[in-house]
């Protein structure tokens, strides 16, 4: 999903409707949730989300592995994890250093 939002064409021929939806996603949602250099953490008010685009099982594993930074009441999705609202970038980097993937932080309004 992440690669397709970053402009890689899917290995299928989409319908006109699917192609229009994908174009809309790339133009409206992707700039705020996808980064070519790695996964992305966004903060909008108190809502902190880690956009992994890794799938439900991977995100559930990340939530269980990184309990110190994830919101204990959240339910992982295919696209993201909710993180603690008091989380700082330094706290997050310390907790997830074992994963070895760059993460970008984006401050919302």
NUVOZA-268489 format. One line per field, with one value per atom (N, C-alpha, C): residue number from 1; residue in one letter; atom name; x, y, z. Coordinates in pm, whole numbers, plus 50000, padded with zeros to 5 digits. Example, Ala and Ser with C-alpha at 12.3 -4.5 7.8 and 13.67 -1.06 7.14 Angstrom:
n: [1, 1, 1, 2, 2, 2]
res: [a, a, a, s, s, s]
atom: [N, CA, C, N, CA, C]
c1: [51319, 51230, 51320, 51285, 51367, 51290]
c2: [49431, 49550, 49670, 49775, 49894, 50003]
c3: [50780, 50780, 50780, 50708, 50714, 50787]
***
This chain:
n: [1, 1, 1, 2, 2, 2, 3, 3, 3, 4, 4, 4, 5, 5, 5, 6, 6, 6, 7, 7, 7, 8, 8, 8, 9, 9, 9, 10, 10, 10, 11, 11, 11, 12, 12, 12, 13, 13, 13, 14, 14, 14, 15, 15, 15, 16, 16, 16, 17, 17, 17, 18, 18, 18, 19, 19, 19, 20, 20, 20, 21, 21, 21, 22, 22, 22, 23, 23, 23, 24, 24, 24, 25, 25, 25, 26, 26, 26, 27, 27, 27, 28, 28, 28, 29, 29, 29, 30, 30, 30, 31, 31, 31, 32, 32, 32, 33, 33, 33, 34, 34, 34, 35, 35, 35, 36, 36, 36, 37, 37, 37, 38, 38, 38, 39, 39, 39, 40, 40, 40, 41, 41, 41, 42, 42, 42, 43, 43, 43, 44, 44, 44, 45, 45, 45, 46, 46, 46, 47, 47, 47, 48, 48, 48, 49, 49, 49, 50, 50, 50, 51, 51, 51, 52, 52, 52, 53, 53, 53, 54, 54, 54, 55, 55, 55, 56, 56, 56, 57, 57, 57, 58, 58, 58, 59, 59, 59, 60, 60, 60, 61, 61, 61, 62, 62, 62, 63, 63, 63, 64, 64, 64, 65, 65, 65, 66, 66, 66, 67, 67, 67, 68, 68, 68, 69, 69, 69, 70, 70, 70, 71, 71, 71, 72, 72, 72, 73, 73, 73, 74, 74, 74, 75, 75, 75, 76, 76, 76, 77, 77, 77, 78, 78, 78, 79, 79, 79, 80, 80, 80, 81, 81, 81, 82, 82, 82, 83, 83, 83, 84, 84, 84, 85, 85, 85, 86, 86, 86, 87, 87, 87, 88, 88, 88, 89, 89, 89, 90, 90, 90, 91, 91, 91, 92, 92, 92, 93, 93, 93, 94, 94, 94, 95, 95, 95, 96, 96, 96, 97, 97, 97, 98, 98, 98, 99, 99, 99, 100, 100, 100, 101, 101, 101, 102, 102, 102, 103, 103, 103, 104, 104, 104, 105, 105, 105, 106, 106, 106, 107, 107, 107, 108, 108, 108, 109, 109, 109]
res: [x, x, x, x, x, x, x, x, x, x, x, x, x, x, x, x, x, x, x, x, x, x, x, x, x, x, x, x, x, x, x, x, x, x, x, x, x, x, x, x, x, x, x, x, x, x, x, x, x, x, x, x, x, x, x, x, x, x, x, x, x, x, x, x, x, x, x, x, x, x, x, x, x, x, x, x, x, x, x, x, x, x, x, x, x, x, x, x, x, x, x, x, x, x, x, x, x, x, x, x, x, x, x, x, x, x, x, x, x, x, x, x, x, x, x, x, x, x, x, x, x, x, x, x, x, x, x, x, x, x, x, x, x, x, x, x, x, x, x, x, x, x, x, x, x, x, x, x, x, x, x, x, x, x, x, x, x, x, x, x, x, x, x, x, x, x, x, x, x, x, x, x, x, x, x, x, x, x, x, x, x, x, x, x, x, x, x, x, x, x, x, x, x, x, x, x, x, x, x, x, x, x, x, x, x, x, x, x, x, x, x, x, x, x, x, x, x, x, x, x, x, x, x, x, x, x, x, x, x, x, x, x, x, x, x, x, x, x, x, x, x, x, x, x, x, x, x, x, x, x, x, x, x, x, x, x, x, x, x, x, x, x, x, x, x, x, x, x, x, x, x, x, x, x, x, x, x, x, x, x, x, x, x, x, x, x, x, x, x, x, x, x, x, x, x, x, x, x, x, x, x, x, x, x, x, x, x, x, x, x, x, x, x, x, x, x, x, x, x, x, x, x, x, x, x, x, x]
atom: [N, CA, C, N, CA, C, N, CA, C, N, CA, C, N, CA, C, N, CA, C, N, CA, C, N, CA, C, N, CA, C, N, CA, C, N, CA, C, N, CA, C, N, CA, C, N, CA, C, N, CA, C, N, CA, C, N, CA, C, N, CA, C, N, CA, C, N, CA, C, N, CA, C, N, CA, C, N, CA, C, N, CA, C, N, CA, C, N, CA, C, N, CA, C, N, CA, C, N, CA, C, N, CA, C, N, CA, C, N, CA, C, N, CA, C, N, CA, C, N, CA, C, N, CA, C, N, CA, C, N, CA, C, N, CA, C, N, CA, C, N, CA, C, N, CA, C, N, CA, C, N, CA, C, N, CA, C, N, CA, C, N, CA, C, N, CA, C, N, CA, C, N, CA, C, N, CA, C, N, CA, C, N, CA, C, N, CA, C, N, CA, C, N, CA, C, N, CA, C, N, CA, C, N, CA, C, N, CA, C, N, CA, C, N, CA, C, N, CA, C, N, CA, C, N, CA, C, N, CA, C, N, CA, C, N, CA, C, N, CA, C, N, CA, C, N, CA, C, N, CA, C, N, CA, C, N, CA, C, N, CA, C, N, CA, C, N, CA, C, N, CA, C, N, CA, C, N, CA, C, N, CA, C, N, CA, C, N, CA, C, N, CA, C, N, CA, C, N, CA, C, N, CA, C, N, CA, C, N, CA, C, N, CA, C, N, CA, C, N, CA, C, N, CA, C, N, CA, C, N, CA, C, N, CA, C, N, CA, C, N, CA, C, N, CA, C, N, CA, C, N, CA, C, N, CA, C, N, CA, C, N, CA, C, N, CA, C, N, CA, C, N, CA, C, N, CA, C, N, CA, C]
c1: [50083, 50000, 50087, 50190, 50278, 50345, 50399, 50468, 50373, 50251, 50153, 50118, 50104, 50076, 50194, 50314, 50433, 50455, 50355, 50351, 50392, 50421, 50445, 50311, 50303, 50177, 50155, 50031, 50003, 50017, 50045, 50067, 49937, 49834, 49704, 49653, 49554, 49490, 49369, 49377, 49264, 49148, 49030, 48913, 48926, 48842, 48844, 48816, 48721, 48686, 48805, 48868, 48984, 49097, 49118, 49224, 49196, 49070, 49033, 49052, 49013, 49030, 49178, 49260, 49403, 49465, 49425, 49475, 49437, 49313, 49269, 49349, 49371, 49449, 49590, 49651, 49788, 49795, 49691, 49693, 49651, 49560, 49506, 49562, 49566, 49609, 49758, 49813, 49952, 50053, 50041, 50142, 50151, 50042, 50041, 50071, 50072, 50086, 50194, 50258, 50359, 50482, 50600, 50725, 50819, 50883, 50971, 51091, 51132, 51250, 51227, 51104, 51074, 50933, 50902, 50768, 50755, 50633, 50606, 50526, 50563, 50486, 50425, 50293, 50226, 50164, 50157, 50091, 49996, 49869, 49767, 49697, 49724, 49672, 49735, 49651, 49701, 49709, 49662, 49658, 49793, 49865, 49995, 49981, 50014, 49999, 50129, 50159, 50276, 50224, 50245, 50198, 50302, 50281, 50375, 50339, 50211, 50161, 50210, 50226, 50286, 50184, 50057, 49956, 49921, 49803, 49753, 49848, 49890, 49972, 50105, 50168, 50295, 50271, 50164, 50136, 50099, 50027, 49996, 50125, 50217, 50346, 50426, 50426, 50495, 50435, 50303, 50235, 50274, 50282, 50319, 50466, 50550, 50694, 50731, 50663, 50696, 50590, 50555, 50450, 50479, 50604, 50638, 50598, 50573, 50539, 50401, 50338, 50206, 50096, 49984, 49866, 49808, 49796, 49749, 49604, 49526, 49386, 49362, 49465, 49450, 49434, 49379, 49372, 49449, 49555, 49631, 49543, 49576, 49508, 49611, 49569, 49662, 49764, 49727, 49808, 49887, 49839, 49900, 49881, 49956, 49945, 49923, 49846, 49832, 49936, 50007, 50111, 50063, 50136, 50102, 50103, 50008, 49998, 50110, 50177, 50287, 50423, 50424, 50546, 50627, 50758, 50849, 50923, 50975, 51054, 51173, 51237, 51350, 51306, 51192, 51139, 51110, 51050, 51014, 51139, 51236, 51360, 51431, 51433, 51496, 51425, 51292, 51214, 51224, 51227, 51223, 51359, 51465, 51599, 51632, 51575, 51603, 51545, 51454, 51390, 51477, 51563, 51658, 51601, 51487, 51429, 51411, 51444, 51424, 51277, 51247, 51111, 51114, 51021, 51010, 50901, 50921, 50822, 50763, 50631, 50563, 50465, 50478, 50391, 50271, 50151, 50028, 49979, 49862, 49806, 49712]
c2: [49881, 50000, 50125, 50123, 50239, 50271, 50168, 50189, 50242, 50194, 50241, 50387, 50424, 50564, 50655, 50597, 50673, 50675, 50633, 50643, 50518, 50406, 50282, 50232, 50199, 50148, 50005, 49972, 49835, 49738, 49612, 49514, 49461, 49541, 49506, 49625, 49602, 49713, 49758, 49876, 49922, 49968, 49964, 50019, 50171, 50238, 50385, 50439, 50376, 50420, 50400, 50283, 50256, 50352, 50380, 50473, 50613, 50656, 50789, 50793, 50687, 50681, 50685, 50611, 50609, 50747, 50812, 50948, 51042, 51032, 51116, 51087, 50960, 50922, 50977, 50966, 51016, 51167, 51237, 51384, 51438, 51369, 51425, 51361, 51228, 51160, 51128, 51085, 51039, 51143, 51269, 51365, 51374, 51342, 51351, 51219, 51107, 50977, 50888, 50928, 50846, 50930, 50874, 50942, 50843, 50885, 50795, 50748, 50826, 50792, 50696, 50656, 50565, 50585, 50523, 50541, 50681, 50719, 50857, 50859, 50949, 50972, 51112, 51120, 51250, 51282, 51409, 51457, 51568, 51547, 51650, 51665, 51775, 51793, 51688, 51609, 51502, 51367, 51362, 51237, 51213, 51109, 51074, 50940, 50936, 50813, 50780, 50651, 50601, 50530, 50590, 50537, 50441, 50312, 50209, 50149, 50138, 50072, 49928, 49865, 49733, 49619, 49648, 49544, 49521, 49462, 49445, 49362, 49246, 49158, 49223, 49288, 49356, 49468, 49544, 49654, 49602, 49491, 49431, 49384, 49329, 49287, 49408, 49515, 49637, 49692, 49694, 49745, 49662, 49531, 49443, 49458, 49480, 49492, 49627, 49731, 49868, 49924, 49846, 49886, 50019, 50055, 50178, 50303, 50290, 50407, 50402, 50285, 50274, 50300, 50351, 50375, 50238, 50207, 50074, 50046, 50148, 50129, 50122, 50140, 50144, 50005, 50003, 49881, 49908, 49833, 49855, 49835, 49902, 49885, 49837, 49821, 49783, 49893, 50017, 50130, 50199, 50191, 50274, 50218, 50279, 50254, 50387, 50390, 50512, 50504, 50613, 50621, 50705, 50697, 50776, 50924, 50998, 51140, 51224, 51176, 51252, 51212, 51135, 51083, 51194, 51193, 51286, 51209, 51279, 51209, 51132, 51188, 51120, 50991, 50995, 50875, 50767, 50807, 50712, 50651, 50734, 50685, 50586, 50615, 50522, 50388, 50391, 50267, 50184, 50246, 50171, 50156, 50194, 50183, 50041, 49943, 49803, 49765, 49843, 49808, 49843, 49944, 49978, 50043, 50107, 50175, 50323, 50412, 50554, 50590, 50681, 50729, 50880, 50940, 51084, 51134, 51250, 51309, 51432, 51443, 51554, 51613, 51739, 51807, 51862, 51828, 51879, 52003, 52047, 52167, 52131]
c3: [50000, 50000, 50000, 50085, 50097, 49963, 49897, 49770, 49662, 49661, 49564, 49591, 49717, 49750, 49715, 49713, 49675, 49524, 49447, 49301, 49226, 49291, 49219, 49168, 49041, 48987, 49034, 49074, 49118, 49000, 49029, 48921, 48860, 48859, 48801, 48722, 48640, 48567, 48647, 48710, 48791, 48705, 48762, 48695, 48695, 48620, 48619, 48759, 48828, 48963, 49058, 49052, 49138, 49107, 48979, 48940, 48992, 48987, 49039, 49191, 49260, 49407, 49444, 49370, 49398, 49375, 49269, 49242, 49355, 49402, 49514, 49640, 49671, 49789, 49779, 49664, 49646, 49664, 49622, 49629, 49766, 49836, 49960, 50086, 50093, 50215, 50219, 50109, 50107, 50156, 50119, 50168, 50320, 50390, 50535, 50606, 50532, 50597, 50539, 50430, 50365, 50336, 50359, 50329, 50262, 50156, 50080, 50162, 50261, 50339, 50454, 50480, 50590, 50640, 50752, 50807, 50866, 50900, 50941, 51069, 51161, 51283, 51270, 51289, 51283, 51418, 51448, 51569, 51530, 51558, 51536, 51669, 51737, 51873, 51963, 52030, 52117, 52047, 51923, 51847, 51779, 51823, 51766, 51697, 51567, 51490, 51418, 51417, 51345, 51221, 51106, 50978, 50924, 50949, 50907, 50772, 50742, 50622, 50616, 50731, 50740, 50744, 50762, 50775, 50920, 50942, 51078, 51166, 51117, 51202, 51239, 51144, 51175, 51275, 51258, 51350, 51488, 51496, 51626, 51694, 51618, 51672, 51721, 51643, 51686, 51814, 51823, 51942, 52065, 52049, 52161, 52197, 52096, 52118, 52179, 52138, 52180, 52275, 52375, 52469, 52539, 52554, 52625, 52547, 52417, 52337, 52274, 52271, 52208, 52310, 52260, 52343, 52381, 52510, 52550, 52512, 52483, 52448, 52297, 52218, 52074, 52014, 51895, 51815, 51688, 51663, 51539, 51416, 51309, 51181, 51079, 50956, 50850, 50821, 50852, 50809, 50921, 51045, 51150, 51289, 51382, 51526, 51594, 51700, 51780, 51891, 51911, 52013, 52130, 52242, 52361, 52325, 52379, 52345, 52404, 52509, 52569, 52512, 52407, 52348, 52282, 52307, 52239, 52131, 52029, 51927, 51988, 52089, 52152, 52222, 52291, 52356, 52252, 52143, 52039, 51976, 51944, 51883, 51974, 52102, 52197, 52200, 52200, 52208, 52081, 51968, 51842, 51775, 51839, 51781, 51736, 51802, 51767, 51631, 51577, 51450, 51329, 51343, 51238, 51113, 51121, 51005, 51037, 50941, 50969, 50981, 51071, 51092, 51084, 51013, 51001, 51093, 51154, 51242, 51173, 51177, 51114, 51213, 51243, 51337, 51264, 51311, 51250, 51320, 51281, 51344, 51455]
***
